[in-house]
Amino acid sequence: MPGVIVDCATYREGRRIDCAADFGRALQEARAEGHSFLWLGMYEPTQEEFDMVTSEFSLHPLAVEDALNAHQRPKLEVYDDSLFVVLKPITYDIGADTVTASELMLFVGDSFVVTVRHGAASPLRAVRRRLEQQPKILRHGPTAVLYAVSDAVVDHYIDVAGELQLDLEGLEAEVFSPDRGDTKNTAARIYAFKREVMEFRRATAPLADPMTRLQNPGVPFVHDHARPFFRDVDDHLTRANESVEGLDRLLSDILAAHLAQMGVRQNDDMRKISAWAALAAVPTLIAGVYGMNFHRMPELDWRYGYEAVLLVMVVIEVCLYRLFKRRGWL
């Protein structure tokens, strides 16, 4: 299955030994030798491509269905012959301001680890390379792989949360800047940012329960000495979840503040429009009164009537302008 199997190796006393195509035989040898386990990595396998792996490792059909179909929430399932763990690695494109979640499934059993990856984001290559340089950790078997992968995924959550925080601060400065300029797309940008934070939360929030279970006794295929390490992962995950909650609350507050600013700005515009309308209404009213076609009207025959009416218009306009200016309407 070239292209589907990303990597396959047996680790004996923490040392890598490339495995052959016969997974069943390699697994039997690892179990017979002791202190050995098989780690098989796959990328988006089909049903037919995964059938041989399913039979060789005795994987549960429900877990296999989840691994093939993807679109799963982070979770931990316990079956007779293996654990099934779903993680969602996150990538953040700073240029496009988009959060993308991939999926990473781990089957952890007696002397084997099978990883199935969907999507581009994956820490597996770096984790495998780092573990191969630390054979003392790999000697602890599949539990070490589960811990290392979980730790890498959760640590990257914190990095992404920091990058989102920086972008949020820039958006916040733009919203509250005195020289805002054109802000007609600001609400759309805030809402789009909020959707990216929601995508981030879908990856981090459901993972809290699996991490809590892994640090407590009673979960098979997880050594007792590894539970404090999963407690550390859970602490980092708590920090990531708190950061996500804070980002979401800040975005809601920024959106509410922006909408309030828009309302205030519209009120200011309406006051200015009303003030200019009042300034235009006064001379219109006076000119309209004296433009009526009646013979008997005051001041029609007065020699200085025209000049007097113009003077009255100017005085009223100046008074109204100063009044509106003093109240900030103009």
C-alpha positions in Angstrom: 0.0 0.0 0.0 2.5 2.7 -1.1 1.4 6.1 -0.2 -1.0 5.0 2.4 1.6 3.6 4.8 3.6 6.6 5.8 6.0 4.7 8.2 6.2 1.3 9.8 8.8 0.2 12.4 9.4 -2.1 15.3 11.0 -0.6 18.3 13.0 -3.0 20.4 14.4 -1.6 23.6 13.7 1.8 22.1 15.7 1.1 18.9 14.1 1.3 15.5 13.9 -1.7 13.3 12.2 -1.3 9.9 9.3 -3.7 9.6 8.4 -5.9 6.6 5.1 -5.9 4.8 3.8 -8.8 7.0 2.4 -6.8 9.9 1.0 -9.9 11.6 4.4 -11.6 11.8 6.1 -8.4 12.9 3.5 -8.0 15.7 3.9 -11.6 16.8 7.7 -11.1 17.0 7.3 -7.9 19.0 5.0 -9.6 21.5 7.3 -12.7 21.8 10.4 -10.6 22.3 9.0 -8.4 25.0 10.0 -4.7 25.4 9.1 -4.3 21.8 6.2 -2.8 19.9 5.1 -2.0 16.4 4.2 1.5 15.2 2.3 1.7 11.9 1.4 5.1 10.5 -1.2 5.5 7.7 -2.6 8.4 5.8 -6.3 8.5 4.7 -6.6 4.8 3.9 -9.7 3.4 2.1 -11.8 0.5 3.4 -10.0 -2.0 1.2 -6.6 -0.7 2.2 -7.4 -0.8 5.9 -9.0 -4.3 5.9 -5.6 -6.1 6.2 -4.6 -3.9 9.1 -7.9 -4.5 10.8 -7.6 -8.3 10.6 -3.9 -8.4 11.7 -4.3 -6.1 14.7 -7.9 -7.3 15.6 -9.2 -3.8 15.7 -12.8 -3.2 16.7 -15.1 -2.5 13.7 -16.7 0.5 15.3 -13.4 2.1 15.8 -12.3 1.2 12.3 -15.5 2.9 10.9 -14.7 6.1 12.8 -11.1 6.0 11.7 -12.1 5.6 8.0 -14.9 8.1 7.9 -13.2 10.8 10.0 -15.2 13.9 11.1 -15.0 12.7 14.7 -14.9 14.7 17.9 -11.9 14.2 20.2 -12.6 11.1 22.3 -11.3 8.0 24.0 -12.9 4.7 23.5 -11.9 1.5 25.3 -12.3 -1.9 23.5 -11.2 -5.4 24.5 -8.0 -5.4 22.4 -7.1 -1.7 22.1 -7.7 1.9 23.0 -9.1 4.2 20.3 -8.1 7.9 20.7 -9.1 10.7 18.4 -7.1 14.0 18.4 -7.6 17.1 16.2 -4.3 18.9 15.4 -4.8 22.5 14.5 -3.0 24.8 12.0 -3.5 28.6 11.8 -2.8 30.4 8.6 -1.8 33.9 9.7 -2.1 35.4 6.3 -5.6 34.1 5.6 -6.7 34.2 9.3 -8.1 30.7 9.0 -8.0 27.8 11.5 -7.9 24.3 10.0 -8.4 21.2 12.0 -7.1 17.8 10.9 -7.9 14.4 12.5 -5.5 11.9 14.1 -6.6 8.5 15.3 -4.5 6.2 17.4 -5.1 2.6 18.1 -3.1 1.6 21.1 -2.9 -2.1 22.1 -0.7 -4.8 23.4 2.7 -4.1 21.7 1.3 -2.0 18.9 0.3 1.5 17.9 -1.6 2.3 14.6 -2.0 5.9 13.7 -4.4 7.1 11.0 -4.2 10.6 9.8 -6.7 12.7 7.9 -5.8 16.2 6.7 -2.5 18.2 6.4 -1.8 19.1 10.0 0.1 16.3 11.8 2.9 16.3 14.4 3.6 12.5 13.9 6.7 12.9 11.8 8.3 15.2 14.3 7.2 13.2 17.2 8.5 9.9 15.8 11.8 11.6 15.0 12.1 13.0 18.4 11.2 9.7 20.2 13.7 7.8 18.1 16.4 10.1 19.5 15.2 9.2 23.0 15.2 5.4 23.2 14.8 5.5 27.0 11.3 7.0 26.5 10.4 4.5 23.7 11.2 1.6 26.0 8.0 2.4 27.8 6.1 1.1 24.7 2.9 2.3 23.1 2.0 4.5 26.1 5.0 6.7 25.4 3.8 7.2 21.8 0.3 8.1 23.0 1.7 10.6 25.5 4.2 12.1 23.1 1.5 12.6 20.3 -1.0 14.0 22.8 1.6 16.4 24.3 2.7 17.6 20.8 -0.9 18.3 19.7 -1.9 20.1 23.0 1.3 22.2 23.1 0.6 23.4 19.5 -2.9 24.4 20.8 -1.2 26.9 23.1 1.0 28.2 20.2 -2.1 28.8 18.0 -3.9 30.4 20.9 -1.0 32.9 21.2 -1.1 33.7 17.5 -4.9 34.2 17.7 -4.4 36.5 20.7 -2.0 38.7 18.7 -4.4 39.0 15.8 -7.2 39.7 18.2 -5.2 42.6 19.7 -4.7 44.0 16.3 -8.4 43.8 15.5 -9.2 45.4 18.9 -6.8 48.3 18.2 -8.5 48.8 14.9 -12.0 48.9 16.3 -11.1 51.3 19.1 -8.7 53.5 17.1 -9.8 57.2 16.8 -8.8 57.1 13.1 -10.9 54.1 12.1 -11.5 55.0 8.5 -13.6 52.6 6.6 -15.2 50.2 9.0 -18.0 48.8 6.9 -16.4 45.3 6.9 -15.3 45.3 10.5 -18.3 43.4 11.8 -17.9 40.8 9.1 -14.2 40.4 10.1 -15.1 40.0 13.8 -17.7 37.4 13.0 -15.3 35.5 10.7 -12.7 35.6 13.5 -15.3 34.3 15.9 -16.0 31.3 13.6 -12.3 30.5 13.5 -12.2 30.5 17.3 -15.3 28.2 17.3 -13.4 25.8 15.1 -10.5 25.9 17.5 -12.9 25.2 20.4 -14.3 22.1 18.7 -10.8 20.6 18.8 -9.8 21.6 22.4 -13.0 21.4 24.5 -14.0 17.8 23.9 -10.4 16.6 24.6 -10.7 17.5 28.3 -12.6 14.3 29.2 -10.2 11.9 27.4 -7.2 13.5 29.1 -8.9 13.3 32.5 -9.6 9.6 32.0 -6.0 8.9 30.9 -4.6 10.3 34.1 -6.8 8.2 36.3 -6.5 4.4 36.9 -8.6 1.9 35.2 -7.7 2.6 31.5 -6.1 -0.5 30.0 -2.9 -0.3 27.9 -1.8 2.8 29.8 1.0 2.2 32.4 0.5 3.6 35.8 3.8 5.5 35.7 2.6 7.4 32.7 -0.4 8.9 34.4 1.4 12.0 35.9 2.6 12.8 32.3 -1.0 12.8 31.1 -1.8 15.1 34.0 0.7 17.5 32.6 -0.9 17.3 29.2 -4.3 18.0 30.9 -2.8 21.1 32.6 -1.7 22.4 29.2 -5.0 21.6 27.7 -6.8 23.5 30.5 -4.6 26.5 29.6 -5.5 26.2 25.9 -9.3 25.9 26.8 -9.1 29.0 29.0 -7.4 30.9 26.2 -10.1 29.9 23.8 -12.8 31.0 26.3 -11.1 34.3 26.7 -10.8 34.8 23.0 -14.4 34.1 22.5 -15.5 36.5 25.3 -13.3 39.3 24.0 -14.6 38.8 20.4 -18.2 39.1 21.7 -17.3 42.2 23.7 -15.5 43.8 20.7 -18.4 43.0 18.4 -20.9 44.6 20.9 -18.6 47.6 21.3 -18.3 48.0 17.5 -22.1 47.8 17.1 -22.5 50.4 19.8 -20.0 52.6 18.1 -21.9 52.3 14.9 -25.1 53.3 16.7 -23.5 56.3 18.2 -22.0 57.3 14.9 -25.4 57.0 13.2 -26.9 59.2 15.9 -24.2 61.7 15.3 -24.9 61.7 11.6 -28.6 62.1 12.3 -28.0 65.1 14.5 -25.8 66.7 11.9 -28.4 66.1 9.2 -31.1 67.5 11.5 -29.1 70.5 12.3 -28.4 71.3 8.6 -32.0 70.7 7.8 -33.0 73.2 10.5 -30.6 75.7 9.1 -32.1 75.3 5.7 -35.7 75.3 7.0 -35.6 78.8 8.5 -34.9 80.9 5.4 -37.1 78.5 3.4 -40.0 79.2 5.8 -39.5 83.0 5.7 -39.1 83.1 2.0 -42.1 80.9 1.6 -44.3 83.2 3.7 -43.3 86.3 1.8 -43.6 84.4 -1.5 -47.3 84.0 -1.1 -49.5 85.8 -3.6 -51.5 88.1 -1.3 -51.8 91.9 -1.8 -52.2 92.9 1.8 -49.1 91.6 3.6 -47.0 93.6 6.1 -43.8 95.2 4.9 -44.6 94.6 1.2 -44.5 98.3 0.5 -41.8 99.1 3.0 -38.7 100.5 1.3 -36.2 98.4 3.4 -38.3 95.3 3.7 -36.1 93.2 1.4 -32.9 94.1 3.3 -34.6 93.6 6.7 -35.8 90.1 5.8 -32.4 89.1 4.6 -30.9 90.5 7.8 -33.3 88.5 9.9 -32.5 85.3 8.0 -28.7 85.8 8.5 -29.1 86.6 12.2 -31.3 83.5 12.8 -28.9 81.3 10.8 -25.9 82.5 12.8 -27.6 82.0 16.1 -28.7 78.5 15.1 -25.3 77.6 13.8 -23.6 78.7 17.0 -26.2 76.8 19.1 -25.7 73.6 17.2 -21.9 74.0 17.1 -21.8 74.5 20.9 -23.9 71.3 21.5 -21.7 69.3 19.1 -24.3 68.8 16.4 -22.1 70.3 13.8 
